[in-house]
């Protein structure tokens, strides 16, 4: 079994690695300090479990979730657990929609990580806090074709730079599109926008 820990903080990532090795003797434990390195390692080694910090220096951990979901849409192999500095129900819902099997606060990671790994390895969910499933589903949001291109890439975790390269647009143009979309949907962050779009029933092209 292979566990990939994705966290930019060397002390935290090393501590988590020690916890995993102590709880699961014989497992291979790898560490990535950037999302780019994590994607490269995940593609090369196909880890069984990935522990993902949301706050990374080169990109959001959501980008890695989107990559894992895109390359393993049925979650046949890799189980992912998101570790958030400031967990909340909306972030948990978004992570689940992006394919996460578990979600926990960093404050509880060292005490609960073994239980979370056992749960996701058994194909069970481990969420803290549990997603709020009682939230009513809003009406679908309508976009122009170019807005749909932006939104599709945004929902799989692409950064502005990655969106610009993929769609052959300038970074400034992408930034303007993102700003207009946030204003149109009445949100104040990319994370909130992604969650609101997914909750509206939007389907990627």
C-alpha positions as CSV (number, residue, x, y, z in Angstrom):
1,X,0.0,0.0,0.0
2,X,1.2,3.5,-0.9
3,X,0.2,6.7,1.0
4,X,1.1,10.1,-0.5
5,X,1.1,13.1,1.8
6,X,0.7,16.4,0.2
7,X,1.6,19.3,2.5
8,X,4.1,22.2,2.0
9,X,5.0,22.3,5.7
10,X,8.0,19.9,6.3
11,X,7.3,19.4,10.1
12,X,3.6,18.6,9.5
13,X,4.2,16.3,6.6
14,X,7.0,14.5,8.5
15,X,4.7,14.1,11.5
16,X,1.9,12.7,9.4
17,X,4.3,10.3,7.7
18,X,5.4,9.0,11.1
19,X,1.8,8.6,12.2
20,X,0.9,6.6,9.0
21,X,4.0,4.4,9.3
22,X,3.3,3.7,13.0
23,X,-0.4,2.8,12.3
24,X,0.2,0.9,9.1
25,X,3.6,-0.9,9.2
26,X,4.9,-1.9,5.9
27,X,3.2,0.9,4.0
28,X,5.2,3.0,1.6
29,X,4.8,6.7,2.6
30,X,5.8,9.4,0.1
31,X,5.7,13.2,0.6
32,X,5.0,16.0,-1.9
33,X,5.5,19.6,-1.0
34,X,3.7,21.1,-4.1
35,X,0.6,20.2,-6.1
36,X,2.7,19.8,-9.2
37,X,5.0,17.3,-7.5
38,X,1.9,15.5,-6.1
39,X,0.3,15.1,-9.5
40,X,3.6,13.8,-10.9
41,X,3.9,11.3,-8.1
42,X,0.3,10.2,-8.2
43,X,0.5,9.6,-11.9
44,X,3.7,7.6,-11.6
45,X,2.9,5.5,-8.5
46,X,-0.9,5.4,-8.2
47,X,-1.1,5.7,-4.4
48,X,-3.8,3.9,-2.5
49,X,-4.4,6.9,-0.2
50,X,-3.6,10.6,-0.6
51,X,-3.7,13.1,2.3
52,X,-4.2,16.5,0.8
53,X,-3.6,19.9,2.4
54,X,-5.9,22.6,0.8
55,X,-3.3,25.4,1.3
56,X,-0.3,24.8,-1.0
57,X,2.3,27.2,-2.3
58,X,1.8,26.6,-6.0
59,X,-1.9,25.8,-6.2
60,X,-5.0,24.8,-4.2
61,X,-5.2,21.2,-3.1
62,X,-8.5,21.2,-5.0
63,X,-6.5,21.1,-8.2
64,X,-5.1,17.7,-7.1
65,X,-8.6,16.5,-6.2
66,X,-9.8,17.5,-9.7
67,X,-6.8,15.7,-11.3
68,X,-7.4,12.5,-9.3
69,X,-11.1,12.6,-10.2
70,X,-10.4,13.2,-13.9
71,X,-7.9,10.3,-14.1
72,X,-9.8,7.9,-11.8
73,X,-13.4,9.0,-12.2
74,X,-14.8,5.9,-10.6
75,X,-12.4,6.1,-7.7
76,X,-11.4,2.5,-8.2
77,X,-7.9,2.9,-6.7
78,X,-7.0,6.2,-5.0
79,X,-8.8,7.3,-1.8
80,X,-8.3,10.9,-0.9
81,X,-8.6,12.7,2.5
82,X,-8.5,16.5,2.6
83,X,-7.0,18.2,5.6
84,X,-8.2,21.8,6.1
85,X,-6.8,24.5,8.3
86,X,-10.3,26.1,8.8
87,X,-12.9,23.4,8.0
88,X,-16.5,24.3,7.3
89,X,-19.5,22.5,5.8
90,X,-19.3,24.4,2.5
91,X,-15.7,23.4,1.9
92,X,-16.4,19.8,2.9
93,X,-19.3,19.7,0.4
94,X,-17.1,21.0,-2.4
95,X,-14.3,18.5,-1.6
96,X,-16.8,15.7,-1.7
97,X,-18.1,16.8,-5.0
98,X,-14.6,16.9,-6.3
99,X,-14.2,13.2,-5.3
100,X,-12.7,13.4,-1.8
101,X,-13.5,10.4,0.4
102,X,-12.6,12.1,3.7
103,X,-12.3,15.6,5.2
104,X,-10.9,16.7,8.5
105,X,-9.4,19.7,10.3
106,X,-5.6,19.9,10.7
107,X,-6.2,20.2,14.5
108,X,-7.6,16.6,14.6
109,X,-5.4,15.1,11.9
110,X,-2.8,13.6,14.1
111,X,-5.4,11.9,16.4
112,X,-7.9,10.8,13.7
113,X,-5.8,10.1,10.7
114,X,-5.5,6.4,11.3
115,X,-9.3,6.0,11.7
116,X,-9.9,8.1,8.6
117,X,-7.5,6.0,6.5
118,X,-9.1,2.8,7.6
119,X,-12.5,4.2,6.7
120,X,-11.6,5.3,3.2
121,X,-9.6,2.1,2.5
122,X,-12.9,0.3,3.3
123,X,-14.6,2.6,0.7
124,X,-16.5,4.5,3.5
125,X,-16.7,8.2,3.9
126,X,-14.9,10.0,6.8
127,X,-16.1,13.7,7.0
128,X,-15.6,16.2,9.8
129,X,-17.8,18.1,9.7
130,X,-20.4,16.1,7.7
131,X,-21.6,17.8,4.6
132,X,-24.9,19.7,5.0
133,X,-27.2,17.7,2.7
134,X,-30.2,19.7,3.8
135,X,-29.2,22.8,1.7
136,X,-31.8,23.4,-1.0
137,X,-30.6,23.1,-4.6
138,X,-30.8,26.5,-6.4
139,X,-31.9,27.0,-10.0
140,X,-29.3,26.2,-12.7
141,X,-27.0,29.0,-13.7
142,X,-26.8,30.0,-17.4
143,X,-23.4,30.8,-19.0
144,X,-22.2,31.8,-22.4
145,X,-20.1,29.3,-24.3
146,X,-16.8,31.0,-23.3
147,X,-18.0,31.2,-19.6
148,X,-18.7,27.5,-19.7
149,X,-15.1,26.9,-20.9
150,X,-13.8,28.9,-17.9
151,X,-16.2,27.2,-15.5
152,X,-15.4,23.7,-16.7
153,X,-11.7,24.2,-16.0
154,X,-12.4,26.0,-12.8
155,X,-14.4,23.1,-11.4
156,X,-11.5,20.7,-11.8
157,X,-9.2,22.9,-9.9
158,X,-7.3,24.7,-12.7
159,X,-5.5,28.0,-11.7
160,X,-6.0,31.2,-13.8
161,X,-2.6,30.5,-15.5
162,X,-3.6,26.9,-16.4
163,X,-7.0,28.1,-17.7
164,X,-5.2,30.8,-19.8
165,X,-2.8,28.2,-21.3
166,X,-5.6,25.7,-22.0
167,X,-7.9,28.2,-23.7
168,X,-5.1,30.2,-25.3
169,X,-6.2,33.4,-23.5
170,X,-4.1,36.0,-21.6
171,X,-4.0,35.8,-17.8
172,X,-5.6,39.2,-17.6
173,X,-8.6,38.0,-19.8
174,X,-9.1,35.0,-17.6
175,X,-8.9,37.1,-14.5
176,X,-11.6,39.4,-15.9
177,X,-13.8,36.4,-16.7
178,X,-13.4,35.1,-13.2
179,X,-14.3,38.5,-11.7
180,X,-17.4,38.9,-13.9
181,X,-18.5,35.3,-13.0
182,X,-18.1,36.0,-9.3
183,X,-20.1,39.2,-9.6
184,X,-22.8,37.5,-11.6
185,X,-23.2,34.7,-9.1
186,X,-22.8,37.0,-6.1
187,X,-19.9,35.3,-4.4
188,X,-16.7,36.6,-2.9
189,X,-14.3,33.7,-3.6
190,X,-13.4,31.1,-6.2
191,X,-14.2,28.3,-3.7
192,X,-17.7,29.7,-3.0
193,X,-18.3,30.2,-6.7
194,X,-17.3,26.6,-7.5
195,X,-19.6,25.3,-4.7
196,X,-22.6,27.4,-5.8
197,X,-22.2,26.3,-9.4
198,X,-22.0,22.7,-8.5
199,X,-25.0,23.0,-6.2
200,X,-27.0,24.5,-9.0
201,X,-26.9,21.2,-10.9
202,X,-24.4,22.4,-13.5
203,X,-22.9,19.7,-15.7
204,X,-19.5,20.1,-17.2
205,X,-19.2,19.9,-21.0
